[in-house]
Amino acid sequence: MNLYAIRAIFRFEMSRTWRTLMQSIASPVLSTSLYFVVFGAAIGSRVGQIEGVSYAAFIIPGLVMLSILNESVSNAAFGIYLPRFTGTIYEVLSAPLSHIEIIIGYVGAAASKSIVLGLLILITARCFVTYEIAHPFWMICFLFLTALTFSLFGFIIGLWADGFEKLQIVPLMILTPLTFLGGSFYSINMLPPLWQKVALVNPVVYLISGFRWSFYNIADVNVETSVMMILVFLSLLLVSIIQIFRTGYRLKS
C-alpha cells in the first residue's frame, strides 16, 4: 500500500476545501440553519411531537443526512471529474498506484469533508434545539458509512459525466427528491399503508431511519435492515468502481 501517494491525493483534495471554505462548509451549514429556522421554529411549533420527540429535534437527523448525501456526491464527483477535464488524470493513472489506492485517496477525502460538515451541522443544531444522542457510537458509524457510500456513488458520477452539467443531473433530479421523500421531515409511518410500502423502495429511507434511531431510539424500519442495505449498496458501488478501472471506462479515452 503506497501510503505516501494516498496522502498526497488526500491532502490535495482537502486543500481545495480550505480554498473554497465558503462554498464547501459555510454555505451548507447556513442552508441547513435556515431549515432549522423555517421547519423547526416556525412549523415545528404547530406540528408538536412525533413519536414523543419534538418536531424541531425530529428533523435533525434528516437534515444532516440531506447535507451529507449532497455534499458527498458533489465533492467526490467534482474531485475526480476535474483531473479528467484538465487531463491530469493520466499522470495519476501512470503513477505507481493501484486502483484501490486511487479510490482511497479521492473517496477518502470526499467522505472526510462530508463527515466534518455533518458534525458542524450537529453543533449548529444546538443553537436552535436541544437534542440527545442515544447511541453515539452508532451515530458515528451511520455518519461514516453514509459519507463513504455516497462518496463512492459521486466518484462514479464523476467518471460517467462528460460535462459540468451532467455533474448536477443526478444530485438535482434523483438524489434530492429521494432524500425529501425518504423521511427527512416526517416519519413514513405517517403515510397511508400503500405509500408506506412504496417508500420502502427508496434506499434513502433506510439511511435516515437508522441515523434517527441512533439519536432517539425510533426508526421507520428495522435497524439491522438499515445497516444491511447500506453495506449492500456500498459493496455494489465498490464492485462497479473496480470494474470501471479494469475496463478503463471514461478514463483512457
N, C-alpha and C positions, 0 to 999 in steps of 0.2 A: 504494500500500500504506500503510494507516494504522498506522504502527509504534507510535504513542502508545497507540492503542486496544488493539493486540495486547499491548503491555507491561502495560497496566492489567489486562487479563484474566489474563495470565500471573502477574503479581505477586499478584493477589488469590487465585488458586488455590494458589500456592506458600506464601502466608502461612497458609493453612489447614493446610498440612502442619506448619509450625512450631508452630501452636497445638495440634496433636494429635500431637506428636512421638512419644509412647509408642505410639500406635496405628499411626501411619504408618511409622515407621522401627524403633523399638526392638522392637516385637512381632514383625515378620517376621524380623529378624536373630536374635532369641532363638529363634524356632521353628526356623529353619534350623540354628542351632548345636546344637539338640537332635538334628536329623537326623545331624549330623556325629558326635555322641557315640554315638548308638544304632547307625546304619548303618556309620559309618566306623570307630569304635573297637571296638565290641562285635561286630558282624557281620563287618566288614572283615577282622579278624584271622583269621577262619575261612575266608573266601572266597579270600583270596590275591590273585592278579593277574588282570586281564582285558586281553588283548592287550598284555601287557608293562607295564601300568600298575597300581599298587596300587589296590585297590578303593576305599579312602578318597579317593584322588585322582581316580579314575574318575568318582565321583558328583558331584564339584564342579560341572561344567557343568550337569548335570541339576538340581541343587538351585537353582542360580542362575536357570535358566530357569523352574523351578517357581514361584519367588518373583516373578520379573518378570512372568510371564503373569498371575498372580492379581492382583498389585498394579496392573498397567497397566489391566486391565479394571475393577477396583474403583474406582480413582482417577478414570478418565475417566467411568465410568457415574455415579458419585455427583456428579462435578463439574458435569455438565450436567443431571442429574435434580433437584438441589436448586433451581436457578433456576426450573425448570418447576414444582416443587412449591410454591414461595413466590410464583410469579407474576412474579419479576423478569426472567424470560427475555424478556418483552415490551419491557422497557427496552433490552435488548441488541439485539433484532430491530429496534426503531425507531431505533436509533442509526445514524449514517452509517458502517456497517460492511458489508463484503461477506461472503458465506458463507465464503469461504476464510479471511478474517481471523479470524472467529469460531472456525473449526475450528483454525487455527494456535494461537490463544490457549489454548483449553481442552485440545486434544490435546497441544500442546507442553508444557504444564505437567505433565500426567499422565505423559508419556513421560520428562520430566526427573526426576520423582520416582522412577520405576522405574529409570532409569539410575544415579542416586545410590545407590539401595538395592542394585542389583546390584554396584556397586563396593564398597560397605560389606561385603557378604556375601563377596566375594573377599578383602577384607582380613581379615575374621574367620576365613576358612578357613585362613589362615596360622597361626592359633593352634592348629589341630588337625592339619594335614597339610602337608607340603612339596609344592609343585607348580610346574610351569613352564608358561609360555605360549609356544608355538612361533611363533604368528603374532599379535602384539599388535594390529596394525592390523586384521586380520580379526576378531579378538575384539571390538574396539570396534564394528566395522561390524555384526556379528551382534547385539550388545547393543543398538545404536541401532535397527536395523531391527525387531527383535523388540518392543522397547518401543513404537516408533511404530505398528507394525501392530496390536498388541493394545490400544493406547490408542484407536485408531480403532474397533476392534471394541467396546470398552467404551463409547465415545461413542454408538454405535448402540444398544447395550443401554439406555443411559440415556435415549435418545429413545423407545425402544419401551416401556419399563417404565411402568406406571401405578400402581405401588405399591412400597413398600420391599421387600416380599417378592420381587417379580419381579427386583430387582437381584441377588438371590443365586441365582436358579434356574440361570442359565447357568453361572456360575462353579462352583457346587457340583455340579450334575447333569451337566454336559458337560465343562467345561474341566479340572477337577481329574482326573476319570477319564482323559481323553485324555492329560494330562501324565504320570500314573503309568504308563499303558500305552504311552507314547511313548519309552521307553528312558531314563528319568531314573536308574534304579537298575541298569540292565543294558543289554547290547548286544542288539539284536534278532537278531543272528547266533546267539545262544544259543537261540533259539526253533526249534521244528520248522519244516521248509520251508513247510508250509501257512500257519502263523501268521506267518512272516516276510512272506509276500505280503499277508496281511490287515493286518499292521501298517503297510504302506506306504500304506494308505488314510488313516491318521492323519496329519494335517498337522503335528502337533507333533513327529513323528519327524524331519522334515527340519530343524526348528529346533534340536533338541537335537543331532542328528548334526553339523550344520555348526558349531555352537558348540563341541562337543567336539573337532572336527578342529582348530579354531584353538588348542586347548591342546596336544593330544598327537599330531597328525597321523594320527589314526584316525577313521574315520567309517563309519556303517552304510550310508549312501547317498552317491552322488557329490556333491561339494561344489558343483559348478555347478548340479546339480539342486536342492540345498537353497536356493541363492540365488534361482533362478528361481521356486521355489514361494513363497518369501517375497514376492517382487516381484509375483507374480500375485495373491496374497491381498491385498497392500497396494493394488493397483490396483482390485480388485473392491470393497474397502471404501470407497475414495475415491469411486468412481462411485456407490455406494449412498448415501453421506452427502450428496453434492451433489444427488442426486435427491430425497432427503428434504427438503432445504432448498427446493428448487424447488417441491415439491408442498405443503410446509407440514405434512407428516405429524407429528402429535403436538406440533406447535409452535403452530399457530394455532387450536387447538380446546381 
